[in-house]
Amino acid sequence: MQTEKGKATTAVRSRARALGFTLFELILSLMVVSLFAGKLAERFVDYQEQAEKAAMEQTVGSIRSALNIRIAALVARGRSEDAGKLLEINPFTLLNEQQKNYAGEHYDVQADSISTGSWYYDLKARQVVYLVQRSDHFSSSGGGKAIRFKTELVYNSPLPGEQGDRSKDVGGVTFRVVQPYTWEIR
């Protein structure tokens, strides 16, 4: 038979157990929370890389649009012979607004002289270069962490039954990748 004091102690323990954690439950809860936090942090890094890739692709799309608008204007004015000048200019000069991460024109770029996550125009090669910042899922056939783009003219091919040489008949412009790359983020 329990005394009044024993009943009170048992009641307090039962109530404490019902209201709070045991040490084991606390440790188990902390482990589960830390596991979820680790997975969340891992996904957050992937989301940052996806955002960088999307921003890079958006800039490429803007440059392509600007080049196509310029070539269309030249053709509409009957000045398609001037289309070759597009190969000599920096495509960033055609954009209405400069990119915040555009580092300008450079002739002979040294490694680490331009921060990653930036664009620049290589005056020597006449190419636009993007330096990848978050490159966990990036690989390039050139082995580096840069994506290079070049402006090229597209020429019309003759239509069926059409006579004459159309090898100099400019049909458009393209902004293509110089070295193939893969950037697959899960």
C-alpha distance (Angstrom), angle and dihedral (degrees) to the residues before:
residue distance angle dihedral
M1 . . .
Q2 3.81 . .
T3 3.73 124.2 .
E4 3.77 124.3 -130.9
K5 3.79 89.6 -100.6
G6 3.83 92.1 52.2
K7 3.79 92.0 49.5
A8 3.80 91.0 50.8
T9 3.83 92.2 50.1
T10 3.80 91.9 49.3
A11 3.80 90.6 47.9
V12 3.83 91.7 50.8
R13 3.83 91.6 49.7
S14 3.79 91.9 48.2
R15 3.76 91.6 48.4
A16 3.84 92.8 46.5
R17 3.78 90.3 50.0
A18 3.79 90.8 49.9
L19 3.82 93.9 49.3
G20 3.81 104.3 38.4
F21 3.76 147.1 32.9
T22 3.71 126.6 -90.4
L23 3.79 114.8 -133.3
F24 3.81 90.1 -104.0
E25 3.81 92.1 52.5
L26 3.79 90.9 48.2
I27 3.81 92.6 51.8
L28 3.80 91.6 45.8
S29 3.82 91.6 49.7
L30 3.81 91.9 48.9
M31 3.81 90.5 50.7
V32 3.81 92.0 51.7
V33 3.81 92.5 46.6
S34 3.82 92.1 48.2
L35 3.81 90.6 48.8
F36 3.81 91.0 53.5
A37 3.82 91.3 44.5
G38 3.81 90.3 52.7
K39 3.80 92.3 50.8
L40 3.80 90.7 46.3
A41 3.81 91.2 51.8
E42 3.81 90.3 49.2
R43 3.81 91.4 51.8
F44 3.80 90.8 45.6
V45 3.82 90.2 59.3
D46 3.82 89.6 49.8
Y47 3.81 90.1 50.3
Q48 3.80 90.2 52.3
E49 3.80 89.7 52.2
Q50 3.82 90.8 48.0
A51 3.80 89.8 50.8
E52 3.81 91.1 50.9
K53 3.80 91.3 50.1
A54 3.82 91.7 47.8
A55 3.81 91.5 49.9
M56 3.81 90.7 49.3
E57 3.82 91.5 49.8
Q58 3.81 90.9 47.7
T59 3.81 90.6 53.7
V60 3.81 90.6 49.5
G61 3.81 88.9 50.7
S62 3.80 91.0 50.9
I63 3.80 91.5 50.6
R64 3.81 91.5 48.0
S65 3.80 90.8 50.5
A66 3.81 92.2 48.5
L67 3.82 91.4 49.8
N68 3.81 92.2 48.3
I69 3.80 91.9 48.8
R70 3.81 90.2 50.6
I71 3.83 94.0 48.5
A72 3.82 90.7 46.9
A73 3.81 89.9 51.9
L74 3.81 91.1 50.6
V75 3.81 92.6 48.9
A76 3.82 91.8 45.7
R77 3.82 90.3 53.3
G78 3.81 91.5 48.4
R79 3.80 91.8 -112.4
S80 3.81 99.8 117.7
E81 3.82 88.7 134.0
D82 3.83 86.7 70.8
A83 3.81 91.2 59.6
G84 3.81 90.3 96.0
K85 3.79 88.6 68.9
L86 3.81 88.2 69.9
L87 3.81 87.6 69.2
E88 3.80 90.6 60.5
I89 3.79 100.4 48.6
N90 3.77 131.8 81.2
P91 3.84 105.8 -107.2
F92 3.81 90.2 -144.6
T93 3.81 87.9 70.4
L94 3.81 88.4 65.8
L95 3.80 94.3 59.3
N96 3.80 119.4 98.9
E97 3.80 91.3 -138.7
Q98 3.79 127.3 29.1
Q99 3.77 118.2 -123.4
K100 3.79 113.9 -108.3
N101 3.79 89.4 -131.3
Y102 3.82 95.0 50.5
A103 3.82 109.8 121.8
G104 3.81 97.2 -169.0
E105 3.79 133.7 -122.6
H106 3.80 120.5 -30.9
Y107 3.78 130.8 -179.1
D108 3.79 104.5 -162.5
V109 3.80 111.7 12.2
Q110 3.79 118.4 -158.4
A111 3.79 120.3 -149.8
D112 3.81 113.0 -87.2
S113 3.82 93.6 9.4
I114 3.82 90.2 112.2
S115 3.78 120.9 47.0
T116 3.78 120.3 -115.7
G117 3.77 116.8 -101.2
S118 3.82 89.3 44.9
W119 3.78 136.9 115.6
Y120 3.78 125.4 -140.3
Y121 3.79 137.8 169.4
D122 3.81 115.1 -120.0
L123 3.82 104.4 -143.4
K124 3.81 92.9 -169.8
A125 3.82 96.4 54.9
R126 3.84 94.9 26.3
Q127 3.81 89.6 -128.2
V128 3.79 136.6 132.1
V129 3.80 111.5 -126.6
Y130 3.80 130.4 -161.9
L131 3.82 117.8 -164.6
V132 3.81 109.2 -148.1
Q133 3.79 113.7 -132.4
R134 3.81 103.4 -174.3
S135 3.78 103.2 40.1
D136 3.82 104.9 162.2
H137 3.81 91.1 121.0
F138 3.82 98.4 27.3
S139 3.79 128.3 105.2
S140 3.79 131.1 166.0
S141 3.78 131.5 -161.5
G142 3.81 86.3 -128.5
G143 3.79 90.4 58.0
G144 3.79 96.6 -126.0
K145 3.77 134.1 100.5
A146 3.80 95.5 -108.7
I147 3.79 131.5 100.7
R148 3.80 114.6 -151.0
F149 3.81 125.6 -159.1
K150 3.79 130.5 -170.5
T151 3.79 132.8 -165.6
E152 3.81 114.6 -127.0
L153 3.77 133.8 175.2
V154 3.79 121.2 -121.9
Y155 3.79 117.5 -143.6
N156 3.79 126.4 -150.8
S157 3.76 118.6 -113.4
P158 3.81 118.1 -140.8
L159 3.78 116.8 -90.2
P160 3.82 117.8 -121.2
G161 3.80 109.1 -73.7
E162 3.80 92.8 10.9
Q163 3.80 117.8 133.1
G164 3.78 128.6 -148.6
D165 3.75 139.7 49.7
R166 3.79 112.3 -65.2
S167 3.79 95.5 172.1
K168 3.80 89.1 112.1
D169 3.81 95.7 42.2
V170 3.81 104.2 110.8
G171 3.78 112.6 -140.9
G172 3.78 100.9 173.2
V173 3.76 148.0 -49.0
T174 3.77 133.4 -94.0
F175 3.78 133.5 -160.0
R176 3.78 104.5 -151.9
V177 3.78 138.4 178.2
V178 3.81 111.9 -103.1
Q179 3.82 97.9 -157.5
P180 3.80 119.5 29.2
Y181 3.78 116.1 -116.2
T182 3.78 139.2 178.6
W183 3.77 124.2 -142.3
E184 3.79 106.3 173.1
I185 3.79 113.9 167.6
R186 3.79 116.8 -172.7
